[in-house]
C-alpha cells in the first residue's frame, strides 16, 4: 500500500502540464488558421479587383476597335481634334499620355455593365501606326494600302491602384 501512495503523490502535476501543452498547441493552431483565413480573403479581394480592371480595359479596347471598324475613310479618324485620336502613334507612347478627358476617349458609363465596379470609367486612345502600301510607287494621289491602327485601353477595378492597360493593332483597308 505504501508504494501506491508514493506513486500517486509524484504524478500530481503531470495532468496540469499536459493540459497546458495541449492548450498552447490548440491556441497556435487557432491563430495560424485565423491568419491564413484573413490572408485568403485579401487574396480573393485583390483577384476580384484585378479581374474588374481587366474586364473594364477589355471593354474599352473593344469599343476602340469598334470605332476604328466603323470609320468610312482614313480622314474620318479626325485625329488631333477628337480626344483620344492621334495621327501617328508610337506603340510605347501610351506611357507618356495623360489619361484624362482631353487626351483619351471615355467609354460611355451606360456601356459598363452594372455588375462591374470601376474606380474610373475605362478609356482608350486610337492612333495610326503605319500604312502598308500596296505598291512602292510614291507621289500625289490617294495612297492605297492597309492602315494599321494602335488601340490602347486603360481600365481600373474598384480600387484606383488596380490598373490594367491593353493594346491591340487593328488593320483596315479603305477603298
CORSULNOR-V794811 format. One record per residue. RES is the residue in one letter. PSI is psi in whole degrees, -180 to 180 (* if undefined). Layout:
# CORSULNOR-V794811
((RES | PSI) (RES | PSI))
This chain:
# CORSULNOR-V794811
((X | -36) (X | -35) (X | -35) (X | -40) (X | -38) (X | -40) (X | -45) (X | -31) (X | -32) (X | -19) (X | 14) (X | -35) (X | -5) (X | -43) (X | -41) (X | -43) (X | -44) (X | -40) (X | -41) (X | -42) (X | -44) (X | -42) (X | -41) (X | -44) (X | -45) (X | -36) (X | -44) (X | -41) (X | -43) (X | -42) (X | -43) (X | -36) (X | -43) (X | -44) (X | -44) (X | -42) (X | -43) (X | -41) (X | -41) (X | -38) (X | -41) (X | -41) (X | -44) (X | -39) (X | -43) (X | -39) (X | -41) (X | -44) (X | -40) (X | -39) (X | -39) (X | -43) (X | -42) (X | -45) (X | -40) (X | -41) (X | -41) (X | -37) (X | -46) (X | -38) (X | -42) (X | -41) (X | -43) (X | -42) (X | -36) (X | -39) (X | -47) (X | -40) (X | -28) (X | -6) (X | 130) (X | -25) (X | 169) (X | -34) (X | -22) (X | -7) (X | -30) (X | 50) (X | 152) (X | 0) (X | -26) (X | 131) (X | 134) (X | 5) (X | 128) (X | 146) (X | -59) (X | 126) (X | 122) (X | 144) (X | -27) (X | 8) (X | -22) (X | -23) (X | -29) (X | -5) (X | 150) (X | 125) (X | 68) (X | -176) (X | -25) (X | -22) (X | -15) (X | 147) (X | 141) (X | 135) (X | 134) (X | 131) (X | -26) (X | -22) (X | -29) (X | 128) (X | 150) (X | -29) (X | -11) (X | 118) (X | 124) (X | 147) (X | -42) (X | 151) (X | 144) (X | 150) (X | 159) (X | 158) (X | 146) (X | 144) (X | 143) (X | 127) (X | -53) (X | 164) (X | 120) (X | 104) (X | 149) (X | -31) (X | 166) (X | 2) (X | 132) (X | 168) (X | -159) (X | 166) (X | -179) (X | 131) (X | 120) (X | 145) (X | -167) (X | 122) (X | 136) (X | 126) (X | 139) (X | 128) (X | 121) (X | 131) (X | 149) (X | 135) (X | 157) (X | 158) (X | -156) (X | -9) (X | 145) (X | -23) (X | -16) (X | 106) (X | 138) (X | 140) (X | 128) (X | 150) (X | 148) (X | 159) (X | 127) (X | 123) (X | 135) (X | 139) (X | 129) (X | 142) (X | *))
